[in-house]
Amino acid sequence: MANRKLLFLRDVFLFTLSAFGGAQAHISLLLKYFVKDRPYVTEAELLELNALAQVLPGPASTQTLVGIAYKVGGLRLSILTFLIWIIPSAAVMTFAAISYARFDHKARFVEILKYIQPIALGIVAYGAFNLAQKVLSSQLSWFLAVSAVIATLVLRNAYVFPMAILIGGVISSSIETPKEETELRMRLFSNINRKKLIYFFAVLMALALLGAIINTTSPFSLPIRLFENFYRNGIFIFGGGQVLVPLMFTEFVQMKHYLNPSEFLSGFALQQALPGPTFSFTSYLSALSMKNFGYGVGGQVVGGLIGVLGINIPGLILVLFIVPFWDDLKKITRIKHSLSGINAVSVGFIVAAFILLVRPIGVDVLSFAIIATTFLVLNYTRISPPFIVIAGMILGYFL
């Protein structure tokens, strides 16, 4: 059994190094490494875990992988799997933030990244288009998506996102769920361990309130506030890395001015060229925020750790609490129907993100041509984002 766990961790490491393309692409690799190459779980179990991850807030690929690990070896193996999965990309993104902070005033460094920002916008546009095709299939979904765009652009508040997600889920669940399911739902919930739910919500609330009770004059104020920011967003991010972009941009660039748009887009584009979880982008955001407020390299390293842990811990706690009674929970169609509203709102967030991100470019024909080219290449070819980002860096270096 011990050898099987070690073999599993080795496969997790190989998966981490090859997992390009985000949650949609990761599912095929999960099938390859953990079902077909070595049957740690069945295909049905994997797809059920992936469905659970889609319903829950947080990083879908991370939650699915951690859920597989829990089924293979319990809590300890789940935590080891989580660390192997997040550390490589988080370390690279933290190093990228430190490097950007040291060299962002050098003209050559800026020139290398000059094509990266419109490429990142092309990737965002493709993400919105691709998700919209799958999600916007009814008048209700279109209404929720358009409402999310308007609310994001008009209100410009970090709390728009969790509120819109909750409202969208409640509306779609209320309208689309059959009335006769109420009695069945109550019977299924009676099997859920209430103590675990109480512990879970207690942990969530304690950590979410941590940022509010720290005095802003404390030397630990910024790290604590950053952790609270990421943790709060981690509770309410449905839809994976695509939805992470508008949330982070609105809060960290538009509202709090921790970074400028150029810094944000450069980091996002770089993340697209790396394997592993998209949520490691938060390591870059947090590390660069620490630098912009006067912290040295040590503080930036701490910032990178704060970012990746803060955004991931809510989803990790959720999946580890829910997996044990998922067999009961997945029968509740009200949960299933809420996902359509949540996904529709997520599309609205991505569209709003594109609008907000494209504004700083102004009227620049070359930038818009690069955005359009990136979108068309992603939509009509099999070329993946990492190759486009690398090509943009090469062009920036030689031109």
C-alpha positions as CSV (number, residue, x, y, z in Angstrom):
1,M,0.0,0.0,0.0
2,A,2.9,2.4,0.8
3,N,4.4,1.7,-2.6
4,R,1.1,2.5,-4.3
5,K,1.0,5.9,-2.5
6,L,4.5,6.7,-3.5
7,L,3.7,5.7,-7.1
8,F,0.6,8.0,-6.9
9,L,2.7,10.9,-5.7
10,R,5.1,10.3,-8.6
11,D,2.2,10.4,-11.0
12,V,0.9,13.6,-9.4
13,F,4.3,15.2,-10.0
14,L,4.3,14.1,-13.7
15,F,0.8,15.4,-14.1
16,T,1.8,18.8,-12.5
17,L,4.6,19.2,-15.1
18,S,2.4,18.5,-18.0
19,A,-0.9,20.1,-17.0
20,F,-1.2,23.0,-19.4
21,G,-4.4,24.7,-20.5
22,G,-6.6,25.1,-17.5
23,A,-9.3,23.0,-15.9
24,Q,-11.0,22.0,-19.2
25,A,-7.7,20.6,-20.5
26,H,-6.7,19.1,-17.2
27,I,-9.6,16.6,-17.1
28,S,-8.2,14.6,-20.0
29,L,-4.8,14.4,-18.3
30,L,-6.5,13.3,-15.1
31,L,-8.2,10.5,-17.0
32,K,-4.8,9.5,-18.5
33,Y,-2.7,9.5,-15.4
34,F,-5.2,8.3,-12.7
35,V,-7.6,6.1,-14.6
36,K,-6.1,4.7,-17.8
37,D,-2.4,4.5,-17.0
38,R,-3.0,3.3,-13.5
39,P,-6.5,2.8,-12.2
40,Y,-6.4,4.7,-8.9
41,V,-10.1,5.5,-9.3
42,T,-12.7,4.5,-11.9
43,E,-13.7,6.8,-14.7
44,A,-17.1,7.3,-13.1
45,E,-15.5,8.3,-9.8
46,L,-13.3,10.8,-11.5
47,L,-16.1,12.4,-13.4
48,E,-18.2,12.6,-10.3
49,L,-15.3,14.3,-8.4
50,N,-15.0,16.8,-11.3
51,A,-18.7,17.5,-11.2
52,L,-18.4,18.2,-7.4
53,A,-15.5,20.6,-8.1
54,Q,-17.6,22.4,-10.7
55,V,-20.4,22.9,-8.1
56,L,-18.0,24.1,-5.3
57,P,-16.2,27.4,-5.2
58,G,-12.5,27.2,-5.7
59,P,-10.0,25.7,-8.2
60,A,-11.7,22.8,-10.0
61,S,-8.5,20.9,-11.0
62,T,-7.0,21.2,-7.6
63,Q,-10.2,20.0,-5.9
64,T,-10.5,17.1,-8.3
65,L,-6.9,16.0,-7.8
66,V,-7.2,16.3,-4.0
67,G,-10.4,14.3,-4.1
68,I,-8.7,11.5,-6.0
69,A,-5.9,11.5,-3.4
70,Y,-8.4,11.3,-0.6
71,K,-10.0,8.2,-2.1
72,V,-6.5,6.6,-2.7
73,G,-4.9,7.4,0.7
74,G,-6.9,9.7,3.0
75,L,-6.2,13.1,4.4
76,R,-2.4,12.9,4.6
77,L,-2.0,11.9,1.0
78,S,-4.4,14.6,0.0
79,I,-2.3,17.3,1.7
80,L,0.9,16.0,0.1
81,T,-0.8,15.9,-3.3
82,F,-2.0,19.5,-2.8
83,L,1.6,20.7,-2.0
84,I,3.2,18.9,-5.0
85,W,0.6,20.3,-7.3
86,I,0.8,24.0,-6.2
87,I,4.5,24.5,-5.2
88,P,6.2,24.5,-8.7
89,S,4.0,27.0,-10.4
90,A,3.6,29.2,-7.3
91,A,7.4,29.3,-6.9
92,V,7.9,30.3,-10.6
93,M,5.2,33.0,-10.3
94,T,6.8,34.4,-7.1
95,F,10.2,34.5,-8.8
96,A,8.6,36.2,-11.8
97,A,7.1,38.9,-9.5
98,I,10.5,39.5,-7.8
99,S,12.3,39.7,-11.1
100,Y,9.6,42.1,-12.5
101,A,10.0,44.2,-9.4
102,R,13.7,44.4,-9.8
103,F,13.9,45.1,-13.5
104,D,10.6,46.8,-14.5
105,H,12.4,50.1,-14.9
106,K,14.7,48.6,-17.5
107,A,13.6,49.4,-21.1
108,R,14.6,46.0,-22.4
109,F,12.5,44.1,-19.9
110,V,9.5,46.2,-20.8
111,E,10.0,45.7,-24.5
112,I,10.1,41.9,-24.1
113,L,6.7,42.0,-22.4
114,K,5.1,44.6,-24.8
115,Y,3.2,42.0,-26.9
116,I,2.3,39.9,-23.8
117,Q,-0.5,42.1,-22.6
118,P,-2.7,42.1,-25.8
119,I,-2.0,38.3,-26.0
120,A,-3.4,38.0,-22.5
121,L,-6.5,39.9,-23.6
122,G,-7.0,37.6,-26.5
123,I,-6.9,34.7,-24.1
124,V,-9.5,36.3,-21.9
125,A,-11.7,37.0,-24.9
126,Y,-11.4,33.3,-26.0
127,G,-12.2,32.1,-22.5
128,A,-15.4,34.3,-22.5
129,F,-16.4,33.1,-25.9
130,N,-15.8,29.4,-25.2
131,L,-17.6,29.4,-21.9
132,A,-20.5,31.4,-23.3
133,Q,-21.1,28.9,-26.0
134,K,-21.4,26.1,-23.4
135,V,-23.4,28.0,-20.8
136,L,-25.6,30.6,-22.4
137,S,-28.3,28.3,-23.7
138,S,-31.5,30.0,-22.3
139,Q,-33.0,33.4,-21.8
140,L,-32.4,33.1,-18.1
141,S,-28.7,32.5,-18.6
142,W,-28.4,35.4,-21.0
143,F,-30.2,37.7,-18.5
144,L,-27.9,36.6,-15.6
145,A,-24.8,37.1,-17.8
146,V,-25.7,40.6,-19.0
147,S,-26.8,41.6,-15.5
148,A,-23.4,40.5,-14.1
149,V,-21.6,42.6,-16.8
150,I,-23.6,45.7,-15.9
151,A,-23.3,45.2,-12.1
152,T,-19.5,44.7,-12.4
153,L,-19.0,47.8,-14.6
154,V,-21.3,50.1,-12.7
155,L,-20.7,49.1,-9.0
156,R,-16.9,48.4,-9.1
157,N,-17.0,46.7,-5.8
158,A,-15.3,43.4,-4.7
159,Y,-18.5,42.2,-3.0
160,V,-20.4,42.4,-6.4
161,F,-18.8,39.0,-7.3
162,P,-19.9,36.8,-4.4
163,M,-23.3,38.5,-4.2
164,A,-23.9,38.0,-8.0
165,I,-22.8,34.4,-7.8
166,L,-25.1,33.6,-4.9
167,I,-28.1,35.4,-6.6
168,G,-27.5,33.7,-9.9
169,G,-27.3,30.3,-8.3
170,V,-30.4,30.9,-6.2
171,I,-32.4,32.2,-9.2
172,S,-31.5,29.3,-11.5
173,S,-32.0,26.7,-8.7
174,S,-35.5,28.1,-7.8
175,I,-36.7,28.3,-11.4
176,E,-35.3,25.0,-12.8
177,T,-35.6,22.6,-9.8
178,P,-38.7,20.4,-9.7
179,K,-40.9,21.2,-6.7
180,E,-41.4,17.5,-5.7
181,E,-37.7,17.2,-4.8
182,T,-38.1,19.1,-1.5
183,E,-38.9,16.0,0.6
184,L,-36.0,14.0,-1.0
185,R,-33.6,16.8,-0.3
186,M,-34.5,16.9,3.4
187,R,-34.1,13.2,3.7
188,L,-30.6,13.3,2.1
189,F,-29.4,16.2,4.3
190,S,-30.4,14.2,7.4
191,N,-27.5,11.9,6.6
192,I,-24.9,14.7,6.5
193,N,-22.6,15.0,9.5
194,R,-23.7,18.3,11.1
195,K,-20.6,18.6,13.3
196,K,-18.4,18.6,10.3
197,L,-20.5,21.4,8.7
198,I,-20.3,23.4,11.9
199,Y,-16.5,23.0,12.0
200,F,-16.2,23.9,8.4
201,F,-18.2,27.1,8.6
202,A,-16.4,28.1,11.9
203,V,-13.0,27.8,10.1
204,L,-14.3,29.8,7.1
205,M,-15.7,32.6,9.2
206,A,-12.7,32.8,11.6
207,L,-10.2,33.2,8.7
208,A,-12.5,35.5,6.7
209,L,-12.8,37.8,9.8
210,L,-9.0,37.8,10.4
211,G,-8.3,40.7,8.1
212,A,-10.9,42.9,9.7
213,I,-9.6,42.6,13.3
214,I,-6.0,43.4,12.5
215,N,-5.0,47.1,13.1
216,T,-4.0,48.7,9.9
217,T,-1.0,50.3,11.5
218,S,0.5,46.9,12.4
219,P,3.6,45.9,10.5
220,F,1.7,42.7,9.7
221,S,-1.2,44.6,8.3
222,L,-0.6,44.2,4.6
223,P,0.2,40.4,4.7
224,I,-2.9,39.8,6.8
225,R,-5.1,41.9,4.5
226,L,-3.7,40.2,1.5
227,F,-4.5,36.8,3.0
228,E,-8.0,37.9,3.8
229,N,-8.5,39.3,0.3
230,F,-7.4,36.0,-1.3
231,Y,-9.3,33.8,1.2
232,R,-12.5,35.8,0.7
233,N,-12.3,35.5,-3.1
234,G,-11.4,31.8,-2.8
235,I,-14.8,31.2,-1.1
236,F,-16.7,32.7,-3.9
237,I,-14.8,31.9,-7.1
238,F,-17.0,29.6,-9.3
239,G,-15.8,28.7,-12.7
240,G,-12.0,28.3,-12.1
241,G,-9.2,30.4,-13.4
242,Q,-11.2,32.3,-16.0
243,V,-13.3,33.9,-13.2
244,L,-10.2,34.6,-11.1
245,V,-9.1,37.3,-13.6
246,P,-12.0,39.7,-13.3
247,L,-12.2,39.3,-9.5
248,M,-8.5,40.0,-9.0
249,F,-8.3,42.8,-11.5
250,T,-11.3,44.7,-10.0
251,E,-10.1,44.4,-6.4
252,F,-6.3,44.6,-6.8
253,V,-6.0,47.1,-9.7
254,Q,-9.2,49.0,-10.0
255,M,-10.1,49.4,-6.3
256,K,-7.0,49.0,-4.1
257,H,-4.3,50.0,-6.6
258,Y,-1.9,47.3,-5.4
259,L,-0.7,46.8,-9.0
260,N,-1.1,48.7,-12.3
261,P,-2.8,47.1,-15.3
262,S,0.5,46.4,-17.1
263,E,1.9,44.5,-14.1
264,F,-1.3,42.5,-13.8
265,L,-1.5,41.5,-17.5
266,S,2.1,40.6,-17.7
267,G,1.7,38.2,-14.8
268,F,-1.5,36.7,-16.2
269,A,0.1,36.1,-19.6
270,L,3.1,34.4,-18.0
271,Q,0.8,32.1,-16.0
272,Q,-0.7,30.9,-19.3
273,A,2.7,29.6,-20.3
274,L,3.2,27.5,-17.2
275,P,1.8,24.0,-16.3
276,G,-0.1,23.5,-13.1
277,P,-2.9,25.4,-11.4
278,T,-4.0,28.8,-12.8
279,F,-4.7,29.9,-9.3
280,S,-0.9,30.2,-8.7
281,F,-1.3,33.5,-10.5
282,T,-2.2,34.8,-7.0
283,S,1.4,34.2,-5.9
284,Y,2.5,36.8,-8.5
285,L,-0.2,39.3,-7.5
286,S,0.6,39.0,-3.8
287,A,4.4,39.1,-4.1
288,L,4.3,42.2,-6.4
289,S,1.8,43.9,-4.1
290,M,4.2,43.4,-1.2
291,K,7.0,45.0,-3.3
292,N,4.9,48.0,-4.3
293,F,4.3,48.7,-0.6
294,G,8.0,48.7,0.2
295,Y,8.7,45.1,1.3
296,G,12.0,43.5,0.3
297,V,12.6,40.1,-1.3
298,G,11.9,38.2,1.9
299,G,8.5,40.0,2.2
300,Q,7.8,39.2,-1.5
301,V,8.5,35.5,-0.9
302,V,6.1,35.6,2.1
303,G,3.6,37.4,-0.2
304,G,3.8,34.6,-2.8
305,L,3.0,32.0,-0.1
306,I,0.1,34.1,1.3
307,G,-1.4,34.4,-2.2
308,V,-1.4,30.7,-3.2
309,L,-2.5,29.5,0.3
310,G,-5.2,32.1,0.8
311,I,-6.9,31.4,-2.5
312,N,-6.7,27.6,-2.3
313,I,-7.5,26.9,1.4
314,P,-11.3,27.4,1.1
315,G,-11.6,25.1,-1.8
316,L,-9.3,22.5,-0.1
317,I,-11.3,22.6,3.1
318,L,-14.6,22.3,1.1
319,V,-13.6,19.3,-0.9
320,L,-12.1,17.4,2.1
321,F,-15.3,18.0,4.1
322,I,-17.7,17.1,1.3
323,V,-16.1,14.1,-0.4
324,P,-17.0,11.7,2.4
325,F,-20.7,12.3,1.9
326,W,-20.7,13.3,-1.8
327,D,-22.6,10.1,-2.7
328,D,-25.7,11.6,-0.9
329,L,-25.1,15.2,-1.9
330,K,-24.8,14.6,-5.6
331,K,-28.4,13.3,-5.7
332,I,-29.8,16.8,-4.9
333,T,-30.8,18.3,-8.2
334,R,-31.3,21.8,-6.6
335,I,-27.5,21.9,-6.3
336,K,-27.1,20.7,-9.9
337,H,-29.5,23.4,-11.2
338,S,-27.8,26.2,-9.3
339,L,-24.7,25.6,-11.4
340,S,-26.3,26.9,-14.6
341,G,-26.9,30.3,-13.0
342,I,-23.5,30.4,-11.4
343,N,-21.8,29.7,-14.8
344,A,-23.9,32.3,-16.5
345,V,-22.8,34.9,-14.0
346,S,-19.2,33.7,-14.5
347,V,-19.5,34.5,-18.2
348,G,-20.6,38.0,-17.4
349,F,-17.6,38.5,-15.1
350,I,-15.2,37.4,-17.9
351,V,-16.8,39.8,-20.4
352,A,-16.6,42.6,-17.9
353,A,-13.0,41.8,-17.2
354,F,-12.2,42.0,-20.9
355,I,-13.8,45.5,-21.1
356,L,-12.0,46.7,-18.0
357,L,-8.6,45.3,-19.2
358,V,-8.9,46.6,-22.7
359,R,-9.5,50.2,-21.7
360,P,-5.9,51.1,-20.8
361,I,-4.8,50.1,-24.3
362,G,-6.8,53.0,-25.9
363,V,-6.8,53.2,-29.7
364,D,-3.9,51.0,-30.6
365,V,-4.3,49.2,-33.9
366,L,-1.4,46.8,-33.4
367,S,-2.6,45.8,-29.9
368,F,-6.1,45.1,-31.2
369,A,-4.7,43.1,-34.1
370,I,-2.7,40.9,-31.7
371,I,-5.8,40.4,-29.5
372,A,-7.8,39.4,-32.6
373,T,-5.1,37.1,-33.9
374,T,-4.7,35.4,-30.5
375,F,-8.4,34.8,-30.3
376,L,-8.6,33.4,-33.8
377,V,-5.6,31.1,-33.3
378,L,-7.0,29.7,-30.1
379,N,-10.5,29.3,-31.6
380,Y,-9.6,27.8,-35.0
381,T,-6.4,25.8,-34.3
382,R,-5.1,23.4,-31.7
383,I,-2.2,25.7,-30.7
384,S,-2.3,26.2,-26.9
385,P,-1.8,29.5,-25.0
386,P,1.7,28.6,-23.7
387,F,3.1,28.6,-27.3
388,I,1.4,31.9,-28.1
389,V,2.8,33.6,-25.0
390,I,6.3,32.3,-25.7
391,A,6.0,33.5,-29.3
392,G,5.0,36.9,-28.0
393,M,8.0,37.1,-25.7
394,I,10.4,36.1,-28.5
395,L,8.9,38.8,-30.8
396,G,9.3,41.3,-28.0
397,Y,12.9,40.4,-27.5
398,F,13.9,40.6,-31.2
399,L,11.7,43.4,-32.5
